[in-house]
Amino acid sequence: MAGERNPAAVERVTVAIPVRDGGPALARTLHSLSLQTVRHELLVCDSGSRDGSLALARAHGARVIEIAPSQFSHGGTRNLLMGEAAGTHVALLTQDAEPADEHWLERLLDGFSLAADVGIVYGSYRAQPGASLPVRLELERWFGSLSPDGDPAVERLDRSERRGNPLALMGRRGFFTDANAAVLREAWERVPFRAVPYAEDRVLALDMLRSGYAKAYVPGAAVLHSHDYTAVQEVRRSFDEWRALREVYGWREPASPAAVLRSLRGELGHARRDLEQVGARSPRRLAALGSVARRFAAKRIGAILGSRADRLPEFLRRILSLERRGGFTPLSLGEERERIEEPH
């Protein structure tokens, strides 16, 4: 166990992390966890690390589960961690999501006190030191849009919305990330992760909301988590993300030249205002806008292809995927999980 404080409302807490060759990022994450103000069990599921991640996790007091690389899946491995966790509340991180300060876990758990029906809580991402300006501004804009006043926010569905079109939950209402999250164990026992190959966090939020649970967003529970991809990596990452949006929500990204140009103008307009707010001078501003335009182009190519992945052959999906995933698995909501009781 680590830390000192344990809120009375939370009986026991586990922090769970799937790991494979975590490297220096994992070391930073584990160090930050050792400084947290909330006592917690540390649980790691390792899927074939060869870089010393196992020894590093154990040196930080983690209980380690080992699985073969072929056994890893985003939803299945998190179910394994949830099932093994001793906590009544389980905080989830990825190996490269470093808590921004020692109060991260404390603030994240406070999200459960916002309402009696909260089943899942998530926090924000901040850019890693040294991240490019466009990446930092994009993260600030997205997570800022989830709560414009900076206060914690709760989302839930009315009964009449729970069997509606999942496309209505794409965006802020349905957004959830298990790179920085906490799950009430009692809620997970009724609504576990689905064994989906990608976007397991979006699917969990969809299932939780449709089952009567609320989700909470706590902006102050931040992690350092960002990626400066190359243009090719950006295309492939976006392909994976938008394929998932197609699988989960049925979303198809508009591909007409007019729609793309409107989006580009909007993106550059947002970036220009952001750059003015941070006081970027003209040469730096022009360079940043050029970088924003290049990232936009790479992401839009990946988005258009990914949201049409159902039309592509498997070999091409595998080539385009950053995760080398060749499949396309639309989410089935036909089984409405009637076994799930209403949360108390």
C-alpha positions as CSV (number, residue, x, y, z in Angstrom):
1,M,0.0,0.0,0.0
2,A,1.2,3.6,-0.7
3,G,0.3,7.0,0.5
4,E,-1.3,8.3,3.7
5,R,-4.9,9.4,3.3
6,N,-7.9,7.1,2.7
7,P,-11.3,8.9,2.3
8,A,-14.0,7.5,4.6
9,A,-16.4,7.1,1.6
10,V,-14.0,4.7,-0.1
11,E,-13.3,1.4,1.7
12,R,-10.3,0.4,-0.3
13,V,-8.7,1.5,-3.5
14,T,-6.7,-0.3,-6.2
15,V,-4.7,1.4,-9.0
16,A,-4.5,-1.0,-12.0
17,I,-2.3,-0.7,-15.0
18,P,-1.8,-3.0,-18.1
19,V,1.9,-3.0,-19.0
20,R,4.2,-4.1,-21.8
21,D,7.7,-2.7,-22.1
22,G,6.7,0.4,-20.2
23,G,10.2,1.9,-20.2
24,P,10.9,5.4,-18.7
25,A,7.3,6.4,-19.0
26,L,6.3,3.5,-16.7
27,A,9.0,4.5,-14.2
28,R,7.6,8.1,-14.1
29,T,4.1,6.8,-13.6
30,L,5.0,4.5,-10.8
31,H,7.1,7.2,-9.0
32,S,4.1,9.6,-9.2
33,L,1.8,6.9,-7.8
34,S,4.2,6.4,-4.8
35,L,3.6,10.1,-3.9
36,Q,-0.2,9.9,-3.9
37,T,-2.1,11.1,-0.7
38,V,-4.5,8.1,-0.9
39,R,-3.5,4.7,0.2
40,H,-3.9,2.1,-2.5
41,E,-3.1,-1.3,-3.8
42,L,-1.0,-1.3,-6.9
43,L,-1.9,-4.0,-9.5
44,V,-0.1,-4.6,-12.8
45,C,-0.9,-6.9,-15.6
46,D,2.2,-7.5,-17.7
47,S,1.8,-9.1,-21.2
48,G,5.4,-10.1,-22.0
49,S,7.7,-7.2,-21.0
50,R,11.4,-7.7,-21.8
51,D,12.7,-4.4,-20.6
52,G,12.7,-4.8,-16.8
53,S,9.1,-3.5,-16.4
54,L,8.2,-6.5,-14.2
55,A,11.1,-5.9,-11.8
56,L,10.3,-2.2,-11.7
57,A,6.7,-2.7,-10.9
58,R,7.5,-5.2,-8.1
59,A,10.1,-2.7,-6.7
60,H,7.2,-0.2,-6.3
61,G,5.2,-2.7,-4.4
62,A,2.9,-3.9,-7.2
63,R,1.1,-7.2,-7.3
64,V,1.9,-8.5,-10.8
65,I,-0.3,-10.7,-13.0
66,E,1.6,-12.2,-16.0
67,I,-0.2,-13.1,-19.3
68,A,1.1,-14.0,-22.7
69,P,1.1,-11.3,-25.3
70,S,-1.5,-13.3,-27.3
71,Q,-3.8,-13.1,-24.3
72,F,-3.9,-9.3,-24.2
73,S,-7.0,-7.4,-25.3
74,H,-8.1,-3.9,-24.2
75,G,-11.4,-5.0,-22.7
76,G,-10.5,-8.5,-21.6
77,T,-7.3,-7.4,-19.8
78,R,-9.1,-4.7,-17.9
79,N,-11.7,-7.1,-16.9
80,L,-8.9,-9.3,-15.6
81,L,-7.5,-6.4,-13.6
82,M,-10.9,-5.5,-12.2
83,G,-11.6,-9.1,-11.2
84,E,-8.2,-9.4,-9.4
85,A,-8.4,-5.9,-7.7
86,A,-9.0,-5.9,-4.0
87,G,-10.5,-2.4,-4.0
88,T,-14.1,-1.3,-3.9
89,H,-13.0,1.4,-6.3
90,V,-10.4,0.7,-9.0
91,A,-8.4,3.5,-10.7
92,L,-7.2,2.7,-14.2
93,L,-4.1,4.1,-15.9
94,T,-2.0,3.3,-18.9
95,Q,1.7,2.9,-18.5
96,D,2.4,6.3,-20.0
97,A,-0.3,8.2,-18.2
98,E,1.6,9.9,-15.3
99,P,-0.4,11.5,-12.5
100,A,0.2,15.2,-12.7
101,D,0.6,15.6,-8.9
102,E,0.2,13.8,-5.6
103,H,-3.6,14.6,-5.3
104,W,-4.6,12.9,-8.6
105,L,-6.1,9.8,-7.0
106,E,-7.8,11.8,-4.2
107,R,-9.5,14.1,-6.7
108,L,-10.5,11.2,-9.0
109,L,-12.2,9.4,-6.2
110,D,-14.0,12.5,-5.1
111,G,-15.9,12.2,-8.4
112,F,-18.0,9.4,-6.8
113,S,-19.3,11.8,-4.2
114,L,-20.8,14.1,-6.8
115,A,-23.9,11.9,-7.1
116,A,-25.1,8.5,-5.7
117,D,-25.4,6.9,-9.1
118,V,-21.9,7.6,-10.4
119,G,-20.4,4.4,-11.6
120,I,-17.4,5.7,-13.5
121,V,-15.2,8.8,-13.2
122,Y,-12.5,10.1,-15.5
123,G,-10.0,12.9,-15.5
124,S,-8.1,15.1,-18.0
125,Y,-4.9,14.8,-20.0
126,R,-2.2,17.4,-20.0
127,A,0.7,17.4,-22.5
128,Q,4.0,16.0,-21.5
129,P,6.9,18.5,-21.0
130,G,8.4,19.1,-24.4
131,A,5.2,18.2,-26.4
132,S,4.6,20.3,-29.5
133,L,2.5,23.4,-29.1
134,P,-0.3,22.1,-31.4
135,V,-0.6,18.9,-29.4
136,R,-0.7,20.9,-26.1
137,L,-3.4,23.3,-27.5
138,E,-5.5,20.4,-28.9
139,L,-5.5,18.7,-25.5
140,E,-6.4,21.9,-23.6
141,R,-9.2,22.7,-26.0
142,W,-10.8,19.2,-26.0
143,F,-10.6,18.7,-22.2
144,G,-11.6,22.3,-21.6
145,S,-14.7,21.8,-23.8
146,L,-15.8,18.9,-21.5
147,S,-16.3,21.4,-18.7
148,P,-16.0,25.0,-19.8
149,D,-16.2,26.4,-16.2
150,G,-13.5,24.0,-15.0
151,D,-15.8,22.3,-12.4
152,P,-16.5,18.6,-12.1
153,A,-19.4,17.5,-14.3
154,V,-21.9,14.6,-14.2
155,E,-23.5,13.0,-17.2
156,R,-26.5,10.6,-17.1
157,L,-29.3,9.5,-19.4
158,D,-33.0,9.8,-18.9
159,R,-34.9,6.6,-19.1
160,S,-36.3,7.6,-22.5
161,E,-32.7,8.1,-23.8
162,R,-31.3,4.7,-22.7
163,R,-32.4,2.8,-25.7
164,G,-31.8,5.6,-28.2
165,N,-29.4,5.7,-31.1
166,P,-25.8,5.5,-29.7
167,L,-24.8,8.1,-32.2
168,A,-26.4,10.7,-29.9
169,L,-23.7,9.9,-27.4
170,M,-20.7,10.5,-29.6
171,G,-18.8,13.5,-28.3
172,R,-18.9,15.0,-24.8
173,R,-21.9,13.0,-23.5
174,G,-20.4,9.6,-24.2
175,F,-16.7,10.4,-23.9
176,F,-14.7,8.4,-21.4
177,T,-11.1,7.3,-21.2
178,D,-9.7,4.5,-19.1
179,A,-6.1,5.9,-19.5
180,N,-7.2,8.1,-16.5
181,A,-10.3,6.7,-14.8
182,A,-11.9,5.1,-11.8
183,V,-14.6,2.5,-11.7
184,L,-16.9,1.5,-8.9
185,R,-16.5,-2.2,-8.5
186,E,-20.1,-2.8,-7.8
187,A,-21.0,-1.1,-11.1
188,W,-18.4,-3.1,-13.0
189,E,-19.9,-6.3,-11.6
190,R,-23.1,-5.5,-13.3
191,V,-21.6,-3.8,-16.3
192,P,-18.2,-5.2,-17.2
193,F,-15.9,-4.2,-20.0
194,R,-16.9,-5.8,-23.3
195,A,-14.3,-8.0,-25.0
196,V,-13.9,-5.6,-27.9
197,P,-10.6,-5.1,-29.7
198,Y,-10.6,-1.3,-29.3
199,A,-12.4,1.6,-27.7
200,E,-13.4,-0.5,-24.7
201,D,-13.6,2.6,-22.6
202,R,-16.2,4.3,-25.0
203,V,-18.2,1.0,-25.0
204,L,-18.1,0.8,-21.2
205,A,-19.4,4.4,-20.9
206,L,-22.2,3.6,-23.4
207,D,-23.2,0.5,-21.4
208,M,-23.0,2.2,-18.1
209,L,-25.1,5.2,-19.2
210,R,-27.7,2.9,-20.9
211,S,-27.8,0.9,-17.7
212,G,-28.7,3.8,-15.5
213,Y,-25.3,4.8,-14.1
214,A,-23.9,8.3,-14.3
215,K,-20.3,9.2,-15.3
216,A,-18.4,12.0,-13.8
217,Y,-15.6,14.2,-15.2
218,V,-13.1,15.7,-12.8
219,P,-10.8,18.2,-14.7
220,G,-8.4,18.5,-11.7
221,A,-7.6,14.8,-11.7
222,A,-5.1,15.2,-14.5
223,V,-2.4,12.9,-16.0
224,L,0.5,13.8,-18.3
225,H,-0.4,11.9,-21.4
226,S,0.3,13.0,-25.0
227,H,1.9,11.8,-28.2
228,D,3.8,13.6,-30.9
229,Y,3.3,11.2,-33.8
230,T,4.9,11.4,-37.2
231,A,2.5,12.1,-40.1
232,V,2.3,8.3,-40.9
233,Q,1.7,7.4,-37.3
234,E,-0.9,10.1,-37.1
235,V,-2.8,8.6,-40.1
236,R,-2.6,5.1,-38.6
237,R,-3.6,6.2,-35.1
238,S,-6.6,8.2,-36.5
239,F,-7.5,5.2,-38.6
240,D,-7.8,3.1,-35.4
241,E,-9.8,5.8,-33.6
242,W,-12.3,6.5,-36.4
243,R,-12.7,2.8,-37.2
244,A,-13.7,2.5,-33.5
245,L,-16.2,5.4,-33.8
246,R,-17.7,3.5,-36.8
247,E,-17.8,0.3,-34.8
248,V,-19.3,1.8,-31.7
249,Y,-21.6,4.6,-33.0
250,G,-21.9,4.0,-36.7
251,W,-20.3,7.3,-37.5
252,R,-18.9,7.9,-40.9
253,E,-16.6,11.0,-41.3
254,P,-17.7,13.4,-44.0
255,A,-15.3,13.2,-47.0
256,S,-16.5,15.8,-49.4
257,P,-14.0,18.6,-50.3
258,A,-16.4,21.2,-48.9
259,A,-16.7,19.4,-45.6
260,V,-12.9,19.0,-45.3
261,L,-12.3,22.6,-46.1
262,R,-14.9,23.8,-43.5
263,S,-13.2,21.6,-40.9
264,L,-9.7,22.9,-41.8
265,R,-10.9,26.5,-41.6
266,G,-12.4,25.8,-38.2
267,E,-9.3,24.0,-36.9
268,L,-7.0,26.8,-38.0
269,G,-9.4,29.4,-36.5
270,H,-9.4,27.6,-33.2
271,A,-5.6,27.3,-33.3
272,R,-5.1,31.0,-34.2
273,R,-7.2,32.1,-31.2
274,D,-5.4,29.7,-28.9
275,L,-2.0,31.0,-30.1
276,E,-3.1,34.5,-29.6
277,Q,-4.2,33.7,-26.0
278,V,-0.8,32.2,-25.2
279,G,1.0,35.2,-26.7
280,A,2.7,33.3,-29.6
281,R,4.6,35.8,-31.8
282,S,4.2,35.9,-35.5
283,P,7.0,33.5,-36.7
284,R,6.2,31.0,-34.0
285,R,2.5,31.4,-34.8
286,L,2.9,30.7,-38.5
287,A,5.1,27.7,-37.8
288,A,2.5,26.4,-35.3
289,L,-0.4,26.9,-37.8
290,G,1.6,25.0,-40.4
291,S,2.0,22.1,-38.0
292,V,-1.7,22.2,-37.2
293,A,-2.6,22.0,-40.9
294,R,-0.2,19.1,-41.4
295,R,-1.7,17.2,-38.4
296,F,-5.2,18.0,-39.6
297,A,-4.4,16.5,-43.0
298,A,-2.9,13.4,-41.5
299,K,-5.7,12.9,-39.0
300,R,-8.5,13.6,-41.6
301,I,-7.0,11.0,-44.0
302,G,-7.0,8.4,-41.2
303,A,-10.5,9.5,-40.1
304,I,-12.0,9.1,-43.6
305,L,-10.4,5.8,-44.1
306,G,-11.1,4.5,-40.6
307,S,-14.8,5.4,-40.7
308,R,-15.0,3.4,-43.9
309,A,-13.0,0.4,-42.6
310,D,-16.0,-1.8,-43.2
311,R,-15.5,-1.3,-46.9
312,L,-11.8,-2.2,-46.9
313,P,-10.2,-5.6,-47.2
314,E,-8.7,-7.1,-44.0
315,F,-5.1,-6.9,-45.3
316,L,-5.4,-3.1,-46.0
317,R,-7.0,-2.5,-42.5
318,R,-4.0,-4.2,-41.0
319,I,-1.6,-2.1,-42.9
320,L,-3.4,1.1,-42.0
321,S,-3.7,0.3,-38.3
322,L,-1.2,1.5,-35.8
323,E,-2.1,-1.6,-33.7
324,R,-1.9,-3.9,-36.8
325,R,-5.5,-4.9,-36.3
326,G,-7.2,-6.2,-39.4
327,G,-10.7,-6.7,-38.2
328,F,-13.9,-4.7,-38.2
329,T,-16.4,-5.5,-35.4
330,P,-19.5,-3.4,-35.1
331,L,-20.9,-3.1,-31.6
332,S,-24.1,-5.1,-31.1
333,L,-26.6,-3.5,-28.8
334,G,-29.2,-6.1,-29.6
335,E,-28.5,-7.8,-26.3
336,E,-29.7,-5.1,-23.9
337,R,-28.2,-6.7,-20.9
338,E,-31.5,-7.3,-19.2
339,R,-29.7,-9.0,-16.3
340,I,-28.4,-5.7,-15.2
341,E,-30.3,-4.2,-12.3
342,E,-30.9,-0.6,-11.8
343,P,-28.2,1.0,-9.6
344,H,-29.3,1.7,-6.1
